Amino acid sequence: MSTLSGNPEASLQLLLFIDRRPRSDEKIRQICDALRRLNEEYPFDLQVVDVSEQPQLAEHFKLVATPTLIKIYPEPRQTLAGSNLLAQLEAWWSRWRQSAEDDHRVRQFGQSVPLPKTSSVHQHSEILKLSDEIFRLQQESEELQAQLRFKERLIAMLAHDLRNPLTAVSIALETLELGINLGDSPSITSKLTPDMLSQVLKHARTQTKAIDRMITDILQAAHTSGSQLQIQPQRVELGKLCYDVLERMTSLLEPKHQQVKTDIPSDLPLVFADPERVGQVLANLLDNAIKYTPDGGMIEITALHRTTQKIQVSVCDNGPGIPEENRNRIFEDRYRLERDESKEGYGIGLALCQRIVKAHYGQIWVDSEPEQGSCFHFTLPVFR
Ligand code: ADP
């Protein structure tokens, strides 16, 4: 805010809102010239405000155009704007001056009411700026708290998930302990047949691998969600989201005469997820199912409450399927099957799905029978 004719004690106080667009230059110059002339005739206080620097002030005075001249004192406040601003100023000037002189007289002889200063407008603008900042910080803090609650819930969920394979390993160890005699003699005898022994060991190994995979996933997900993909989780009705996405895809389904079946329980618990991002995952999987399944094919969306902590969504089709050797690679960035290179696509859809699902601390994978179809599954945490 700058001062064109600073006189904070003046009885007439004006604010001029301007912008810095080149086409406004001439008009502003004319107004400033006129104001300078009037100020010689009757001194007043004028503050000039650039709207781009003080947008909150423009909002406060409900500005609809620039330049705008506002008489803020004596009251009532009066706003002059529009192409004939100068003519309006000429027309009002003598009345403004008169009211300022009357006000001055009242001040001299009457009770001394403090004169409002245009500088108070500046303070007001600062207050508005600060309250905007407080609002922004409050929102940021709410988001951070939600993220924190999300992570706490996930830790609880993961601890719960880790318990199953851990229990399985300890059962395997107990079985071994019971089955093997560790007597005083140095020879170890086993009540378990070699077949049983190898089965128990294999089971224990599979379970420890599962634990290892879970821990890797957690570490990866923590990294992904923090540094690459921001999600805004909230309570989401997954069933409704599935139907919404499906509705958006009907224009792709119809030309291929494909049928869609859904199996989504109405009592599915809410999930804690970013609805836009999960919508993207569903849309990508459905888009692939439609794209890679021949005309007249069948697509199915299923949702199930897999564990107390997780919901699993599956998008299945009866298309060409995915050969076993490619099943993990299709989730890599820019990976496409040679078979499908003639089809539209960049090979990034499934990589994005994986990043989104992992940012939710979920899993995504594919089951497939070549020539029978593919089933893409992903899990999301239940909202508590
Ligand atoms: P895009 O579809 O753009 O190529 P994606 O990352 O979505 O990229 O998929 C990677 C590859 O996985 C595809 O190129 C395709 O070969 C294969 N694929 C994905 N979904 C299916 C599906 N439902 N049926 C058969 N193959 C699929």
Boltz pocket constraint, residues with backbone or C-beta under 6 A from the ligand:
constraints:
  - pocket:
      binder: B
      contacts: [[A, 284], [A, 285], [A, 288], [A, 289], [A, 292], [A, 293], [A, 317], [A, 319], [A, 320], [A, 321], [A, 322], [A, 330], [A, 332], [A, 335], [A, 336], [A, 337], [A, 338], [A, 340], [A, 344], [A, 345], [A, 346], [A, 347], [A, 348], [A, 349], [A, 350], [A, 351], [A, 374]]
      max_distance: 6.0
